[in-house]
Amino acid sequence: MEEYYQKGMCPKKMQLKEKITNSFEEISSVNCDSFYRKMLPYLIKCERHEIIND
């Protein structure tokens, strides 16, 4: 199931929201900086209401 979400395929909106929430809870302080650096471009696009096609 993990691989299913990694490919960007999610059959239901609630499942996607749940997966996003759970993923944030799994982030430790060790990998937080790396995660933030990778997510920053997406957060900026999201704030601007831009479409993310990556």
C-alpha positions in Angstrom: 0.0 0.0 0.0 2.9 2.4 0.7 4.1 2.0 -2.9 0.5 2.8 -4.1 0.7 6.2 -2.5 4.2 6.9 -3.6 3.2 6.7 -7.2 0.7 9.5 -6.6 -2.4 7.3 -7.1 -5.0 7.6 -4.5 -8.6 6.4 -5.0 -10.2 8.6 -2.4 -9.6 12.1 -1.1 -9.8 11.0 2.5 -7.2 8.3 2.0 -4.8 10.9 0.6 -5.4 13.3 3.5 -4.9 10.5 5.9 -1.7 9.4 4.3 -0.4 13.0 4.3 -1.2 13.4 8.0 0.4 10.1 8.9 3.5 10.9 6.9 4.0 14.2 8.8 3.7 12.3 12.1 6.4 9.8 11.0 9.0 12.6 10.5 11.8 12.5 13.1 14.1 15.3 14.1 16.9 13.5 12.3 15.4 13.8 8.9 13.3 16.9 9.5 15.8 19.3 7.8 16.1 17.1 4.7 12.3 16.7 4.4 11.8 20.5 4.8 14.4 21.3 2.1 12.7 18.8 -0.3 9.2 20.0 0.5 9.9 23.8 0.5 9.3 24.2 -3.3 6.0 22.4 -3.0 4.9 24.4 0.0 5.6 27.6 -1.9 3.6 26.5 -4.9 0.8 25.4 -2.6 0.8 28.8 -0.9 0.5 30.4 -4.3 -2.3 28.0 -5.3 -0.2 26.7 -8.1 -0.7 23.3 -9.7 2.0 20.8 -8.7 2.8 18.4 -11.6 5.9 16.7 -10.2 
